[in-house]
Structures are given as C-alpha cells and as structure tokens.
Amino acid sequence: MSARHDTNLPVVRLKPGPKSRLEEDFAHSLDQLRALGRIQCTVAEAAAVLCVSRTALINFMSRNPEAAEAFDYGAEEGKASLRRTQWLMAQRNPAMAIWLGKQWLGQRDKADLKVTEVSHEEALRALG
C-alpha cells in the first residue's frame, strides 16, 4: 500500500493564506463586480480592472457565490439598460425601429419577385 492511501498518516491542515484584495473590502468588490457586469465585461476583463488574475477572480466567485451573483445580476441590468436605450432610439430613428421590428415582431423586408417562364428560343431572340 502506498503512503498516499495510508490512513495512519497525520492529517496536515494548511493555514489559510492571506485574504485576497477582493476579500479585503468585500462590499466594494461586489459593487465593482456588479458595475463591470453592467457594461458586459468578460471575466478576464473584470479581473484586469480589479488587478487580479483571471484564476483569482474565478476562485473568489467560487468561494463567494454572492460575488458571482453580483456579476451576473449586473450583466442582466446592463442588457435591460441597452434594450431601454434601443427602444428610445426607435422613436427617433427609423432604422432602429425597423431593426427592432425584425428582431421582435418577425417583420421582414418584402421583395416582390416575378418569375416568368421563357423558352430557350425566346431567350436567344431577346439577347440577339
């Protein structure tokens, strides 16, 4: 049996490391994450703004579900804000109104296309 599976070995507990800069001011970190989510930052971008590694931010959000929730909630707020802006723009901008109509109302540009059957000989006469 290897030492790895030996149950008689003493259990070594590691001391927790120092608090990360995200945990030092937890409330401020949550506010920042929510604000970064609002502008649709990726996790990598949020980590850069917070001056931590992407891995550190992912670990922080794993240990603190409320942090991940703040980031996700902010992202949804940002989408709602963008949607609100688009609807306001549609009142003044016909192109935006048309685009929203296509996206949400299933409206499409209608192209009238008439196809007429022509014989081979008629097509040659028309060209010649």
N, C-alpha and C positions, 0 to 999 in steps of 0.2 A: 504494500500500500504506500502511495506517495505521501509526502508531507502535506501536500495540498489537501488531502482528504482525511488527514489525521485529526480527529475531534479532540485529542488530548492537548493540542497546542493552545497556548494562551491567546485570547482574543485581544487584538491590539486596536484600540479606538483612536482614530486620528482626531486631533483637536480641530475644530472648525477654523478656517482661515480668517483673515481679516474681512470685514464687511466690504463688499464692492462699493464703488462710488454710487451705484444705483440704489443700494440699500441704505447708504448713509443718510440720504434725505428722501425717504421712500415716497412721501406725498408729492414732492417736487418731481420725482421720476415719473410717477403716474400722470401728473399734469403734462409733462413733456411728451410722454408716450401717446397720450390722447391727442395732443396738438399735432404730433408727427403723423399719426394715423389720419387725422382730418385732411392733410394735404397728400394722402395716398403714398407716403414713403414706404419703401420696401424695408425689410428687417435690416438689411445691410446698410441702407441709407440712414435709418434711425440709429443704428449702432455708431456710425461715423459722427453723427451730430452729437450723440451722447458721449463721445470719446471713449468708447469701449469696443471690444472686439465683437464680431457677429456672434461668436460662440458664447461670449459672456452674456450678451443680451438674451440669447435663446435660453441659456441656463437660468437666468434671472426670471424670465417669464415662465419657465417650467416650475421653478420653486415658488413663484408667486402668481397664481392664476389670475389674481385681480389686475396684475400688470398686463398680461396678455389680453384680458377683457377690456382694459382701458384703451389699448392699441386698436383692437378690433372695433370697439364702440366708436372711437374717433374716426376710423375709416368709414363707417356707416354714416356718421354725421357729415363727413366730407362729401360723400356721394349725394346725400339729401340736399346739401347746400349747392352742389353743382347742378342738380336737377332743378332746384328753385331758380337758379340763375338762367338756365336754359329756357324755362317757361316764361320768365320775364322778357328774355331776348326775343322769344317767338312773337310777342305782342308788337315789336318794332321791326323785326327782321323777317321778311317773308321766307328767306332761305331756311332759317331755323324752324319756322312754322311748318314748312314742307318736310324738312328732315324729321321733326318730331311726329308728324302725321304718318310718315312712312314707318317709323320705328314702333309707334304705339297704336296706330289705328289701321295698320295694314294697307295704307294707301300706296298706290304705285303710279308711276308715270305711264300714261296710256299712249301707246304708239299705234296709230291706225296704219295697218299694212294690208294692202290689197294685192293678192296674187292672182294673176291671170295665166291660164294655160295657153301656151303658144306652141305651134308645131315647129319642127325643125326648119322647114322651108320658109315659114313666116319670119323666123328669127334671122335667117340668112338674107332674106329680102330687106329686112329692116336695117341690117348692117351695110348692105351694098348699095 
